[in-house]
């Protein structure tokens, strides 16, 4: 007869609840296989959960942010590269999900140019245009933001 601790039982129950909450929700975006969710930096992703969320907690809000769109829909936004965790609680404080969030770089369609130590990023589909990307040269980024602001303000006139 095997002796099972309360801690082992609690872990098994939590894992089961997470599995049920994730696997039976329509169009679930949580990856149960590795208990991790990836999102590109500067992008958002919809996460659907099986039970209504009352509280969401991000371990490091500098890496990712999450908001409750409705009780069963979360919006996850990648802020900077790295890993953090996401904890979702129901209205009585029971855990619905506890997953690792990976904020990664989207390399498709981008070209990175190095001029000495200054890095710049261009989106090249079909023509190359500058983009604002975390880690780029600050002067390059400031010029892009200024240019975007001028275009936006002239459209509003």
C-alpha positions in Angstrom: 0.0 0.0 0.0 1.5 3.3 -1.1 1.4 6.3 1.3 0.2 9.5 -0.5 0.8 12.9 1.1 -1.8 15.7 1.2 0.6 17.8 -0.9 0.6 15.1 -3.6 -3.2 14.9 -3.5 -3.5 18.7 -3.8 -1.1 18.7 -6.8 -3.1 16.0 -8.5 -6.4 17.8 -7.9 -5.0 21.1 -9.1 -3.5 19.4 -12.2 -6.9 17.8 -12.9 -8.8 21.0 -12.5 -6.4 22.8 -14.8 -6.7 20.1 -17.3 -10.5 20.1 -17.2 -10.7 24.0 -17.3 -8.3 24.1 -20.3 -9.2 21.1 -22.3 -13.0 21.6 -22.3 -13.0 25.3 -23.1 -13.8 26.2 -26.7 -10.8 27.3 -28.7 -8.5 27.1 -25.7 -5.2 28.7 -26.2 -3.4 27.2 -23.2 -0.9 24.5 -24.1 -1.5 21.8 -21.5 1.3 19.6 -22.8 4.1 21.8 -21.5 2.1 24.0 -19.2 3.4 27.1 -21.1 1.9 29.7 -23.4 4.0 31.7 -25.9 3.2 35.2 -27.1 5.3 37.4 -29.4 6.7 40.6 -28.0 4.5 43.7 -28.8 1.6 41.4 -29.7 -1.5 40.2 -27.9 -3.1 36.8 -27.7 -6.6 35.7 -26.6 -6.7 33.0 -23.9 -10.0 31.2 -23.3 -10.6 29.5 -20.0 -13.3 27.0 -18.9 -14.3 28.7 -15.7 -15.0 32.4 -14.9 -11.9 34.2 -13.8 -12.1 36.8 -11.0 -8.4 37.5 -10.5 -5.4 37.2 -12.8 -1.8 37.6 -11.6 1.3 38.0 -13.7 4.5 37.3 -11.9 6.5 40.0 -13.8 4.3 42.6 -15.4 7.4 44.0 -17.2 7.5 40.8 -19.3 3.7 40.3 -20.0 0.4 41.8 -19.1 -3.0 40.2 -18.9 -6.5 41.7 -18.7 -9.9 40.1 -18.2 -12.0 40.8 -21.4 -14.9 38.8 -20.0 -15.0 36.2 -17.2 -13.8 33.4 -19.6 -11.6 35.4 -22.0 -8.2 36.9 -21.1 -6.0 39.1 -23.3 -2.3 38.4 -22.9 0.2 41.0 -24.2 3.9 40.4 -24.6 5.8 43.4 -23.1 9.5 42.3 -23.3 11.4 39.1 -23.9 11.5 36.6 -21.1 9.5 34.2 -19.0 7.0 34.8 -16.2 3.9 33.0 -14.9 0.2 33.6 -15.1 -2.1 32.6 -12.2 -5.9 32.7 -12.7 -8.2 32.5 -9.7 -12.0 32.1 -9.5 -14.2 34.3 -7.3 -13.5 32.3 -4.1 -9.7 32.2 -4.7 -9.4 28.7 -6.1 -6.8 28.3 -8.9 -8.1 27.9 -12.4 -4.7 27.9 -14.1 -1.1 28.4 -13.3 1.1 28.5 -16.5 4.4 29.7 -17.7 4.3 32.6 -20.1 7.1 32.8 -22.7 7.4 36.2 -24.5 9.4 35.5 -27.7 10.5 37.4 -30.8 8.7 37.0 -34.0 11.4 36.6 -36.7 9.1 36.1 -39.7 9.3 39.0 -42.1 11.8 41.0 -40.1 15.4 41.9 -41.0 17.8 43.0 -38.3 20.6 45.4 -39.3 23.6 46.1 -37.2 25.7 49.3 -37.8 28.5 48.9 -35.2 26.7 48.3 -31.9 23.5 50.1 -33.1 20.7 47.6 -34.0 17.7 48.4 -36.2 14.8 46.3 -37.3 12.9 46.4 -40.6 9.7 44.7 -41.7 10.3 43.5 -45.2 7.1 42.2 -46.7 7.1 43.2 -49.5 9.1 46.5 -49.0 11.4 47.2 -46.0 10.0 49.7 -43.5 11.4 50.5 -40.1 9.5 49.1 -37.1 9.8 49.7 -33.4 11.3 46.7 -31.7 12.6 46.1 -28.2 16.4 46.3 -28.2 16.8 48.6 -31.2 19.0 51.7 -31.1 17.2 54.4 -29.1 17.8 57.1 -31.7 16.3 54.9 -34.4 13.3 54.1 -32.2 12.8 57.7 -31.2 12.9 58.8 -34.9 10.3 56.1 -35.8 8.0 57.2 -33.0 8.3 60.8 -34.0 7.6 60.0 -37.7 4.5 57.9 -36.7 3.2 60.7 -34.5 3.5 63.2 -37.3 1.7 60.9 -39.7 -1.1 60.3 -37.1 -1.5 64.0 -36.3 -1.7 65.0 -40.0 -4.4 62.4 -40.5 -6.5 64.0 -37.7 -6.4 67.5 -39.2 
